[in-house]
Amino acid sequence: MTGVSVSSLTKAYGALRVLHDIDLDVQPGEFTVLLGPSGCGKSTLLSAIAGLDEIDGGTITIAGEDVTEREPSQRGIAMVFQSYALYPTMTVRGNMSFGLRVKRLSAAEIASRVAWAADLLQLTALLERKPGQLSGGQRQRVAIGRALVQRARLFLFDEPLSNLDAKLRTEMRVEIKKLHKELGMTIVYVTHDQIEAMTLATRIAVMRGGKIEQYAAPDELYERPATLFVAGFVGAPAMNFLPGIVRAGHVEIDSLSLPLDRVAVAGPVADGTKVILGVRPEHIGLADDGAPGVVVEAATDFLEPMGADTLGWFSVGRHRISARLAPQRARSVSGLVRLALDLRHASLFDADSECRY
């Protein structure tokens, strides 16, 4: 079991600074996901931890040892890449054992490790096949197996499921989650897919512009996002945002006046403060069906059937909001409706700093 600590890490490419004083602490056995949009610096941070990129400042510690100046081969890591990076002329057995043969391990030890990983990943029957004879999911399992046989201190995954179709991604998420639970290994995993992050991680570091906006457990990120960016990025569909101003204990949003005391905030909010009220679609329901919350009138724009539920889109004044509805009930929704906003689960953000109150 090993942990990772990154302290005041900076990285620039010429005049372009891509990582800004990153601090990150991954506990032994944790599954940490680096989540964010393209260009936010998550893959650069992973490469820095791996030693594939030189850093301009800060330190990286693995298992209590400063590895900042060490080569990748000296850091005790194993990586799984987006592209699989398998040798096409080698069999599955050859691909999984190649790194061990380079290290000159005994034939018996190599055979033992490959057999163990193949059994764990259900690859035993495929050991004599070549990558061209495998499906995308099977090739990704081989890439994971090649990493597992290294018995590394730390496993780094760089968007390993991006090239798979939706069904295979779901299957592989289950496999990786199961693997982490069984082996208790420490994983740092990069993805831009927030569903992937929420289902896999024990903690998620949400990144934007080379900085970590929030580092927390998935439930905390979803229920108490620290910034407007995190609130909008985590969750599908995204949180509804309603800009307003605080006056006399209420949030005034155009003609609406919503009581501020219903919203959980850390401290008082001064009159005249410009704020943004965030409400998730599942916390908006039909008042006529008994949904709890403050009632507002809305016009039905359109409905999006999504199988298990239906997403209803409504106009409240000049703002459009979404609500999760039961499919059977949604079929009869049209025209003007009364929506109930459950403000007990709402988030309030400062409009200028974009930070949560």
WOJOVEN-V856148 format. One record per residue. RES is the residue in one letter. SS is DSSP state (hx for helix, st for strand, lp for the rest). OMEGA is omega in whole degrees, -180 to 180 (NA if undefined). Layout:
res=[RES:RES]
ss=[SS:SS]
omega=[OMEGA:OMEGA]
//
This chain:
res=[M:T:G:V:S:V:S:S:L:T:K:A:Y:G:A:L:R:V:L:H:D:I:D:L:D:V:Q:P:G:E:F:T:V:L:L:G:P:S:G:C:G:K:S:T:L:L:S:A:I:A:G:L:D:E:I:D:G:G:T:I:T:I:A:G:E:D:V:T:E:R:E:P:S:Q:R:G:I:A:M:V:F:Q:S:Y:A:L:Y:P:T:M:T:V:R:G:N:M:S:F:G:L:R:V:K:R:L:S:A:A:E:I:A:S:R:V:A:W:A:A:D:L:L:Q:L:T:A:L:L:E:R:K:P:G:Q:L:S:G:G:Q:R:Q:R:V:A:I:G:R:A:L:V:Q:R:A:R:L:F:L:F:D:E:P:L:S:N:L:D:A:K:L:R:T:E:M:R:V:E:I:K:K:L:H:K:E:L:G:M:T:I:V:Y:V:T:H:D:Q:I:E:A:M:T:L:A:T:R:I:A:V:M:R:G:G:K:I:E:Q:Y:A:A:P:D:E:L:Y:E:R:P:A:T:L:F:V:A:G:F:V:G:A:P:A:M:N:F:L:P:G:I:V:R:A:G:H:V:E:I:D:S:L:S:L:P:L:D:R:V:A:V:A:G:P:V:A:D:G:T:K:V:I:L:G:V:R:P:E:H:I:G:L:A:D:D:G:A:P:G:V:V:V:E:A:A:T:D:F:L:E:P:M:G:A:D:T:L:G:W:F:S:V:G:R:H:R:I:S:A:R:L:A:P:Q:R:A:R:S:V:S:G:L:V:R:L:A:L:D:L:R:H:A:S:L:F:D:A:D:S:E:C:R:Y]
ss=[lp:lp:lp:st:st:st:st:st:st:st:st:st:st:lp:lp:st:st:st:st:st:st:st:st:st:st:st:lp:lp:lp:lp:st:st:st:st:st:lp:lp:lp:lp:lp:lp:hx:hx:hx:hx:hx:hx:hx:hx:hx:lp:lp:lp:lp:lp:lp:st:st:st:st:st:st:lp:lp:st:st:lp:lp:lp:lp:lp:hx:hx:hx:lp:lp:st:st:st:st:lp:lp:lp:lp:lp:lp:lp:lp:lp:lp:st:hx:hx:hx:hx:hx:hx:hx:hx:hx:hx:hx:lp:lp:lp:lp:hx:hx:hx:hx:hx:hx:hx:hx:hx:hx:hx:hx:hx:hx:lp:lp:lp:hx:hx:hx:lp:lp:lp:st:hx:hx:hx:lp:lp:hx:hx:hx:hx:hx:hx:hx:hx:hx:hx:hx:hx:hx:lp:lp:lp:lp:lp:st:st:st:st:st:lp:lp:lp:lp:lp:lp:lp:hx:hx:hx:hx:hx:hx:hx:hx:hx:hx:hx:hx:hx:hx:hx:hx:hx:hx:lp:lp:lp:st:st:st:st:st:lp:lp:hx:hx:hx:hx:hx:hx:hx:lp:lp:st:st:st:st:st:st:lp:lp:st:st:st:st:st:st:lp:hx:hx:hx:hx:hx:hx:lp:lp:lp:st:hx:hx:hx:hx:hx:hx:lp:lp:lp:lp:lp:lp:st:st:st:st:st:st:st:st:lp:lp:st:st:st:st:lp:lp:st:st:st:st:hx:hx:hx:lp:lp:lp:lp:lp:lp:lp:lp:lp:lp:lp:st:st:st:st:st:st:lp:hx:hx:hx:st:st:st:hx:hx:hx:lp:lp:lp:lp:st:st:st:st:st:st:st:st:st:st:st:st:lp:lp:lp:lp:st:st:st:st:st:st:st:lp:lp:st:st:st:st:st:st:st:lp:hx:hx:hx:hx:lp:lp:lp:lp:lp:st:st:st:st:st:st:lp:hx:hx:hx:lp:st:st:st:st:lp:lp:lp:lp:st:st:lp]
omega=[-177:178:180:176:177:-176:175:-175:177:179:178:171:-174:-180:-177:178:-173:175:-174:173:-178:170:-178:-180:179:-178:177:178:-179:171:-178:178:171:-172:176:180:178:177:-178:178:-175:179:176:178:178:179:177:178:-179:-176:179:177:173:179:-178:180:179:-178:176:-179:176:-179:177:-179:177:-178:-173:-177:-176:175:179:-178:-178:-175:179:-177:170:-176:172:-174:177:-172:-177:179:177:176:-173:-177:179:174:175:179:-180:178:-177:-176:-172:-179:180:178:177:179:178:173:-180:-180:-180:180:178:-179:-180:-178:-180:179:180:-179:180:178:-179:-175:179:-180:-173:-178:-176:-171:-178:177:175:-176:180:-180:-176:172:179:180:179:178:178:177:176:179:177:178:178:177:-176:-176:179:-177:-175:176:-173:180:-179:-179:-180:-180:-172:-175:-174:-175:-178:175:-171:-178:180:178:179:-180:-178:175:179:-179:-178:178:179:180:180:-179:-177:-173:180:-176:178:-176:167:-166:-180:173:172:-176:-175:176:176:-180:-176:-177:-175:-163:163:172:-178:172:179:-175:173:175:177:178:175:-179:179:179:-172:175:-178:-179:-179:177:-176:-174:-178:179:-175:-178:178:180:179:-180:-179:-176:-178:-179:178:-1:-175:175:174:179:179:180:-180:180:-178:176:174:176:179:171:-179:-179:-173:-179:-180:174:-174:-177:-178:-177:175:-176:179:178:-175:-177:-179:177:-174:174:179:-180:175:-175:172:179:180:179:179:-179:-179:178:173:-179:180:-178:-178:176:178:178:-178:174:179:-173:176:177:-178:176:180:178:177:-179:178:176:-177:179:-177:175:178:178:177:179:-174:174:174:-171:179:-178:177:179:179:179:175:-178:173:-175:-178:-179:-175:-177:-177:-178:177:176:179:178:175:180:176:179:-179:-174:177:-179:-178:175:179:-177:173:-175:-178:-177:-176:179:-180:172:NA]
//
